Amino acid sequence: MIIIRNPEKRQGNAWAATVGFFDGVHQGHRFLIRELRRLADERGQSAAVFTFPVHPRIVLQADYQPKLLNSFDEKLKHLATTEADCCAVLDFTRELAALSAREFIEQVLWKQWGVRTLLVGYDHRFGRNREEGFEEYAAYGKACGMEVLKATLYLPSEGEEAVSSSRIRQFLAECRVEEAAQMLTYPYLLKGHIVGGRQIGRTMGFPTANIEVDEPFKVWPGHGVYAVWVHLRGTRYKGMLSVGNRPTVDGQSLTVEVHLLHFSDTVYGEAIEVEFIRFVRQNRKFKDLEALKEQLELDREEVDRLLHHQP
């Protein structure tokens, strides 16, 4: 997938395109892009996805703090696994936000980027205040020679829940990382760097890597202990990860820290990625550190067993 930030760098065929923030690049997004691929092939066009490097509401509301499933780099990586030929990155500015739907279609998509077919998400709205809908978009497209089509509603298999970024965030908040991964089509991931901690785990035989998450708006799964895959120095390790406020130790500061199984090296300052595979248990306060250590030994056995059967 080619990433283009300047319309002057655009080359090749006319574009069939869709526009969205695509947080998570989940099943519903992938269904939409597959439909875009089919339409592009039928018309001899390239399939293009338009997205934004920051959440639009941050531009319009300075104190807004989005809850993101992907950093921008992660989103581009996942979009590259879809059937899109290219991704056009639009800087969302106040000037762009002030455009009406008609101005966005005619001036930005048609004139600047060469979009000739626009696939609009089933319930997606754009343009100033998102005040217009599909019928208006289709009329504006027709006026300038652009075909505007409404995407097919994505319906999961019978018995499955509707897929949305908000539902995935809810799953994560409820520690339901397996269900989140099913909707995402990949395990939920946090990326960051390892920072120094109080080293209490080391005194109990459970040294942990304290993770400072790179993306400040990234969603953290709910408090608890998880079985995770840890990617460090190009190698994958089994990990026992805790999200929460360490109730037995201080019960105040929120941390993400992971104990790597079968690993003993010093790793301060290094980049780390963790993939959430299974929820193990809720956090709870133990009577003393010895009781906590006994539970951690049980947790480590359980994590080792769970990940032994994971690809």
C-alpha positions in Angstrom: 0.0 0.0 0.0 1.3 3.4 -1.0 1.0 6.2 1.5 0.5 9.7 0.0 0.4 12.9 1.9 0.5 15.4 -1.0 -2.1 15.2 -3.9 0.7 16.4 -6.2 2.4 13.1 -5.6 -0.6 11.1 -6.8 -0.1 9.1 -9.9 -1.8 6.4 -12.0 -5.5 5.6 -12.4 -8.5 7.6 -11.2 -9.4 6.6 -7.7 -12.3 4.8 -6.1 -12.1 6.0 -2.5 -13.7 5.9 1.0 -13.1 8.3 3.9 -12.9 7.6 7.6 -10.8 7.6 10.8 -10.7 3.8 10.8 -9.7 3.5 14.4 -8.8 -0.2 15.0 -9.1 -1.2 11.3 -11.6 -3.8 12.5 -13.8 -6.3 10.8 -16.3 -3.7 9.7 -13.6 -1.5 8.2 -12.1 -4.4 6.3 -15.5 -5.3 4.9 -15.9 -1.8 3.6 -12.5 -1.8 2.0 -13.2 -5.2 0.4 -16.3 -3.6 -1.2 -14.2 -0.7 -2.3 -11.7 -3.1 -3.9 -14.5 -4.7 -5.9 -15.9 -1.4 -7.1 -12.4 -0.2 -8.1 -11.7 -3.3 -10.1 -15.0 -3.1 -11.9 -14.2 0.5 -13.0 -10.5 0.1 -13.7 -9.6 2.4 -10.8 -7.3 2.3 -7.8 -8.7 1.7 -4.4 -7.8 4.5 -2.0 -8.5 5.1 1.7 -8.5 8.6 3.1 -7.8 9.0 6.8 -6.4 11.5 9.3 -3.2 11.4 11.5 -5.0 12.9 14.5 -8.6 12.5 15.8 -10.6 15.4 14.2 -12.2 16.4 17.5 -8.7 17.3 18.9 -8.5 20.0 16.3 -11.9 21.4 17.1 -11.8 20.9 20.9 -8.4 21.5 22.4 -9.1 19.6 25.7 -10.6 16.5 24.0 -8.8 13.3 24.9 -9.8 10.5 22.5 -9.6 6.8 23.5 -7.7 5.2 20.6 -7.3 1.6 19.6 -4.4 2.4 17.3 -1.7 5.0 17.1 -1.4 6.5 13.7 1.5 4.3 12.7 -0.3 1.2 13.9 -3.4 2.2 11.9 -1.2 2.6 8.7 0.3 -0.8 9.4 -3.1 -2.5 9.7 -4.5 -0.6 6.6 -1.6 -2.0 4.7 -3.0 -5.5 5.3 -6.2 -4.7 3.6 -6.9 -4.6 -0.1 -6.4 -0.9 -0.5 -3.8 0.3 -3.1 -3.1 3.5 -1.4 -3.8 5.6 1.7 -4.2 9.4 1.4 -3.4 11.1 4.6 -5.3 14.3 5.1 -4.3 16.8 7.8 -7.5 17.7 9.6 -7.4 21.5 10.0 -10.0 24.0 11.0 -10.0 25.1 7.4 -10.9 21.5 6.3 -13.5 21.3 9.1 -15.2 24.4 7.8 -15.8 22.9 4.3 -19.3 21.9 3.5 -19.9 18.4 2.2 -20.2 19.8 -1.3 -17.0 21.7 -1.0 -15.1 18.7 0.3 -16.4 16.5 -2.5 -15.7 19.0 -5.3 -12.6 20.8 -4.1 -10.7 18.1 -2.2 -11.8 14.7 -3.4 -12.6 15.5 -7.1 -10.2 18.4 -7.9 -7.2 17.8 -5.7 -7.1 14.0 -5.4 -8.8 12.7 -8.6 -11.5 10.7 -6.9 -14.1 9.5 -9.4 -16.0 6.9 -7.3 -16.8 7.6 -3.6 -18.0 4.8 -1.3 -19.7 6.3 1.7 -19.8 4.2 4.9 -23.3 3.0 5.7 -23.8 5.5 8.6 -20.9 7.9 7.8 -21.3 11.6 7.6 -18.8 14.3 6.7 -18.7 18.0 5.9 -19.2 21.0 8.2 -21.1 19.9 11.3 -21.9 16.7 9.5 -25.2 18.3 8.7 -26.0 16.5 5.4 -26.4 12.9 4.4 -26.0 10.4 1.6 -28.7 11.9 -0.7 -26.9 15.2 -0.7 -23.5 13.6 -1.2 -24.8 11.7 -4.3 -26.2 14.9 -5.8 -23.0 16.8 -5.2 -21.0 14.0 -6.8 -23.3 13.8 -9.8 -22.9 17.5 -10.4 -19.1 17.2 -10.8 -19.1 13.7 -12.5 -18.3 11.6 -9.4 -20.2 8.4 -8.7 -21.2 8.3 -5.0 -22.4 5.0 -3.6 -23.6 3.9 -0.2 -21.6 1.0 1.3 -23.4 -2.3 2.2 -24.2 -2.6 5.9 -21.8 -5.1 7.5 -23.8 -7.9 9.3 -21.8 -10.3 11.4 -22.7 -14.0 11.4 -25.8 -15.0 13.2 -25.3 -14.8 17.0 -22.4 -12.4 16.7 -22.4 -8.8 18.0 -22.3 -5.8 15.7 -18.8 -4.6 15.2 -17.7 -1.1 16.1 -14.7 0.7 17.6 -16.8 1.7 20.6 -17.8 -1.9 21.3 -14.2 -2.9 21.1 -13.2 -0.2 23.6 -16.0 -1.5 25.9 -14.6 -5.1 25.6 -11.2 -3.9 26.6 -12.5 -1.9 29.6 -14.2 -5.1 30.7 -10.9 -7.2 30.3 -12.5 -9.2 27.4 -9.4 -9.1 25.3 -10.3 -12.3 23.3 -13.5 -10.8 22.1 -11.8 -7.5 21.3 -9.2 -9.4 19.2 -12.0 -11.2 17.3 -13.5 -7.9 16.2 -10.1 -6.4 15.5 -8.9 -9.5 13.6 -5.6 -9.3 15.7 -4.6 -9.2 19.3 -4.8 -5.8 21.0 -1.4 -4.3 21.4 0.4 -1.7 23.5 3.7 -0.2 22.4 6.1 1.7 24.6 9.5 1.9 26.3 10.7 0.3 29.5 11.2 2.7 32.4 12.5 2.3 36.0 10.2 1.2 38.8 10.4 0.5 42.5 11.8 -3.0 41.9 9.5 -4.6 44.4 8.8 -7.5 42.0 12.5 -8.2 41.8 12.7 -8.8 45.5 10.0 -11.4 45.2 11.6 -13.2 42.3 9.3 -11.5 39.7 11.2 -8.7 38.1 8.9 -6.6 35.9 9.4 -4.2 33.0 7.4 -1.0 33.6 6.0 0.2 30.3 5.6 3.9 29.5 3.0 3.7 26.6 4.1 5.7 23.5 0.6 6.8 22.4 -0.9 8.9 25.2 -4.5 8.4 24.0 -4.2 4.7 23.6 -6.9 2.6 25.5 -5.5 0.5 28.3 -7.4 -2.7 29.0 -9.2 -3.0 32.3 -7.3 -3.6 35.6 -6.1 -7.1 36.0 -3.6 -9.8 35.1 -3.2 -11.0 31.5 -1.3 -13.5 29.5 0.6 -11.6 26.8 3.1 -12.1 24.1 6.1 -9.7 24.6 8.1 -8.5 21.6 11.5 -7.3 22.7 14.8 -7.1 20.7 13.3 -8.9 17.8 12.3 -11.9 19.9 8.9 -13.0 21.3 8.6 -14.0 24.9 5.8 -15.2 27.2 4.6 -12.5 29.5 2.5 -12.0 32.7 1.2 -8.5 32.6 -0.6 -6.4 35.2 -2.7 -3.3 34.5 -3.7 -1.3 37.6 -2.8 0.5 40.8 -0.8 -2.3 42.5 -3.3 -2.6 45.5 -1.0 -4.6 47.7 1.9 -2.2 47.3 0.5 1.3 47.2 -2.9 1.3 45.5 -2.4 4.7 43.9 -0.3 5.0 40.8 -1.6 3.3 37.6 1.0 1.2 35.8 1.4 -1.3 33.0 4.1 -3.8 34.0 5.1 -7.1 32.6 7.1 -10.1 33.9 8.8 -11.9 31.1 8.9 -15.7 31.6 12.3 -17.4 31.1 14.1 -14.0 30.8 16.6 -12.3 33.1 18.4 -9.5 31.3 18.3 -5.7 32.0 16.1 -3.9 29.6 15.7 -0.3 30.8 15.0 2.3 28.0 14.3 -0.3 25.4 11.3 -0.5 23.1 8.7 -3.1 23.9 5.4 -4.3 22.5 2.8 -6.5 24.3 -0.1 -8.4 22.7 -3.0 -9.2 25.0 -4.0 -12.8 24.6 -6.0 -14.0 27.7 -7.4 -12.4 30.8 -6.2 -14.3 33.9 -7.7 -12.6 37.0 -8.8 -9.4 38.6 -6.4 -7.4 40.7 -6.9 -7.7 44.4 -5.2 -6.6 47.6 -3.3 -9.4 49.5 -2.5 -9.3 53.2 1.3 -9.1 52.6 3.9 -9.5 50.0 4.4 -13.2 50.8 0.7 -13.9 49.9 1.1 -11.9 46.7 4.2 -13.9 45.8 2.3 -17.2 46.2 -0.4 -15.9 43.9 2.1 -14.7 41.3 3.6 -18.1 41.2 0.2 -19.6 40.4 -0.3 -16.8 37.8 3.0 -17.6 36.1 2.1 -21.3 35.8 -1.3 -20.4 34.3 0.2 -17.9 31.9 2.9 -20.4 30.8 0.1 -23.0 30.2 -2.2 -20.6 28.3 0.5 -19.4 26.0 1.9 -22.8 25.3 -1.2 -23.5 23.2 -1.2 -20.1 21.4 0.3 -19.7 18.0 
